[in-house]
């Protein structure tokens, strides 16, 4: 049920905020500034090592398609090499190959 899911999401958001509240005074003054056109979409990046045959990928494989493309631009940053799994392929297809970045062999400078 949508109401229950929203309640769960809000609960997680509150807990996440509690964990990082101490950092808020250290954020740059431009953090949270309204986005001006032409950058009218919010860019969201998912960074993880579980873009593979893993329970997290199983749960997330459809999440990326649920972002409204008019409002969000989604990127995925993989910290692991491809395992060739169906889950990895579905995620790459859902965000587009140009928005799926392989970082497992990147240097610190890159």
C-alpha positions in Angstrom: 0.0 0.0 0.0 1.3 3.4 -1.0 0.6 5.1 2.3 2.5 2.4 4.2 5.5 2.7 1.8 5.6 6.5 2.2 5.6 6.0 6.0 8.5 3.6 5.8 10.4 6.0 3.5 9.8 8.9 5.8 11.0 6.9 8.8 14.2 6.0 7.0 14.7 9.6 5.9 14.4 10.8 9.5 16.9 8.3 10.7 19.3 9.2 7.8 19.1 12.9 8.7 19.8 12.2 12.4 23.0 10.4 11.4 24.3 13.4 9.3 22.8 16.4 11.2 26.2 17.1 12.8 27.7 17.8 9.4 25.1 20.4 8.3 27.0 23.5 9.7 30.1 22.3 7.7 28.3 22.2 4.3 29.2 24.9 1.8 26.8 27.9 1.6 25.7 26.8 -1.9 24.5 23.4 -0.7 20.8 23.1 -1.2 20.5 26.1 -3.6 17.6 25.9 -6.0 18.6 24.5 -9.4 18.4 27.1 -12.2 17.6 26.2 -15.8 19.1 24.6 -17.9 19.9 22.3 -15.0 16.3 21.9 -14.2 16.5 18.2 -13.4 18.0 16.8 -10.2 20.9 14.6 -10.7 20.9 11.5 -8.5 23.9 9.1 -8.3 23.9 5.6 -6.8 27.4 4.4 -5.9 27.8 0.8 -4.8 29.6 -2.5 -5.2 26.3 -4.5 -5.5 25.4 -3.9 -9.1 25.6 -7.7 -9.6 23.8 -10.9 -8.8 23.2 -9.7 -5.2 20.1 -9.1 -3.1 20.5 -5.3 -3.3 20.6 -5.4 -7.1 17.5 -7.6 -7.0 15.7 -5.0 -5.0 16.9 -2.0 -6.9 16.6 -3.2 -10.5 13.3 -1.5 -11.0 13.8 1.5 -8.8 15.8 3.4 -11.4 12.8 3.3 -13.8 10.5 4.8 -11.2 12.4 8.2 -11.3 10.4 10.8 -13.3 12.8 11.5 -16.2 11.4 15.0 -16.5 12.6 15.7 -12.9 15.5 13.4 -12.3 18.7 12.4 -14.2 20.0 9.1 -12.7 23.5 7.8 -12.7 24.9 4.6 -11.4 28.6 4.2 -10.3 29.7 0.6 -10.1 32.6 -0.2 -7.7 32.7 -3.8 -8.9 33.4 -5.3 -12.4 30.4 -6.7 -14.3 29.5 -10.3 -13.4 27.4 -10.5 -16.6 24.2 -11.1 -14.6 20.8 -10.3 -15.8 20.4 -7.9 -12.8 23.4 -5.9 -13.8 22.2 -5.7 -17.4 18.7 -4.6 -16.4 20.2 -1.8 -14.2 22.5 -0.6 -17.1 19.5 -0.7 -19.5 17.3 1.2 -17.0 19.6 4.2 -16.6 21.3 4.0 -20.0 24.8 3.0 -20.8 25.9 6.6 -20.9 24.7 7.0 -17.2 26.2 3.8 -15.9 29.9 4.3 -15.0 32.4 1.6 -14.2 34.6 2.8 -11.3 36.2 -0.4 -10.1 39.5 0.2 -12.0 39.5 4.0 -11.7 42.4 5.7 -9.9 41.9 8.2 -7.1 42.6 11.1 -9.5 39.9 9.9 -12.0 
